[in-house]
């Protein structure tokens, strides 16, 4: 039952985030109120706050769901798989999905308060991935921190190149991971 309840919660949260993002894109983040989002989604303001503590968090709703999914996928990779390869394969798959979230990225980039929150959310995501990688591989905390930080840097560089050129994001992730492969990646 808890599994169904959690899936339902995540679905409603994702729907609220999508409605909020549409409004933010159309009218600008600062011009949209929680009342506007709730009304457009057909829920009460109180219901909105059950899913998000603040309006800013609605932009990151998909990021939180994505964090859980990425950590689960990392944890589920074969135990004999190279940790860097695990990170590359899982994050490469997510890079394609992130393309679909480019609308959210544009809203974030155009709103200073959201850019600051993005850094916080990304660090939470990196910590969650590091925990899953450490549990799966048994690597020490320092090595896991190096690997996840390097993976984040590879993703950042691929994203910047994608914004500049519009090249295929998954190919850019592959190139970044290949060029940046740390010496500690192979146990």
N, C-alpha and C positions, 0 to 999 in steps of 0.2 A: 504494500500500500504506500509506503514512504517513497518508493521509486516512482509510482504513478503521480503522487502528489508533487514530487520534485520536478518531474517532467512537465506537469501542468503549470507549475510556478514559472519554470524557465520559458515556456511557450508564451505565457502572458507577459512576462518581463521582456521577451524579444519583441512582441507585438507593440508594447508601449514604447520601447526604444525606437522601433521603426516609425511609428507615428510621430514621435518627438523629432526624429531626424528629418522627416519630410517637412515638418513645420519650420525647423531651424534653417533648413536649406532654402525654403521659400521666402521666409520673412526675416531671417537673421536670429542668431541665438538670443541676443539681448531683448529682442522684440516679442519673444514668445514666453508666456507665463505657464506655470504648472496648470492653472485652470484651463488654458487653451489646449494643452496636451490631453488633460483628462477628458475634456468635452469632445475633442476629436476622436479619442479612443473609446468613448462611450462608457467611461468609468467615473467614479467620484474622485475628488482631489485626495481624499483620505485613502482610497484604494491605490492611487498613484504612489503615495508615500509608503505603502506596504512593500512596494517593489524597489523604490529608489529613495534614499534619504534626502536627495536634493536634485534639482533640475539638471545640474551638471552631470550627475551620475547616469541620467537617461542616455546621454551620448555614449557612455562607456558600457552600457548594458551588454552589448554583444561581446565586448572585450572580456568581461567577467566570465561569460559562458564559454568563450573561446579558451580562456586560461585553464578552466577545469578540463576541457576536452584535450588540450595539448598535453597537460600533465598526465592525463590518463593514457594517452597514446604513447608518450615517452615511457611510462611505467610498463606498458604492455609490449614493448619491443623485445625481440629475442635477447636473452641475457648474454649471449656470446657475440652480439653485434657491437662493433666499434661505437663508442659513445658519440663521437663526432658525426658518424654516419647516421646514427639514430636521430640526432638533432637535425641534421640536414634533411633527412627524408620526411620527418614530421613537419618541420617548419616550411619545407618546400610545398607540401600539400596545402598548408595553411596560407601560403603566399597567394595562391590562386583565389582562395576565399577572401583574402584581405582585399584583393582587387575589387570585389563586390562592395567592400566597405569604404571605397575611395571617397564616396560622398561624405561619410563621417569624418574622414581624414581632412577633407577640405574645410568642413565646419570647425574642426579642432584647430587647424592651422590658422584660421581667420579670427580666432577668439582667444585672447591672451590667458584668461582664466582657465580655459580648457587645455591649452598647451601645458600649463603648469601641472594640471591634474594628470595629463597623459604621462608625464615623467613618473609620477607616483604609481600609476596603474602599471606601467611597464616594469617598474622595479618589483612590484608585487607578482607580476607574471613571471619574471625571471626567477624570483625566489621559489615560486611554485614548481617551475620546471627543474630548477636545481635540486629541490627536494626529491622529485620523482626520479631524476637521473641518478642521484646518490643512492637511493633505495634500490634501484635496478642494478647498478654497476658495482656498488661497494667502494667507489672512489672516495678519496678524502675530500673534505669540504673545500680546501684550497683549489684542488684540481677541478672540481665541479664548478666552482666560482669562475675560474679561468675559462672553462669551456662554455659556460652559459653566457658569460660576458662577451666572449669572442663571437658566439652565435648571434647575440644581440647586435654587435657591431656589423657583422656580415649582413644582417637583415636591414639595418639602418642604411648602409651603403647601397644595397640593392634598391631600397625604397627611394633614396635620393636620385639614383640613376633612372629609375622608372618614372619619377616625376619629371625629370629633365628631358628624357628621350621618348618615353612611352613604350620602351622595349618590353619584351615578354618578361614579366616579373619572375616567373619560376626559373627561367634560364639565368636571369641575373642572380638569383639566390644560389643556383648551382655554381656559377662563376665565383661569387664571393666566398662560398664555403671552400671551394677548391683552392683559391689563392690564399685564403687566410688560415688554412688548416694548422692548428697549433701542434707543436712537437709532443705535447702531453696528451694528444687526442687518442693515441693508441696505448692501451695499458700494457 
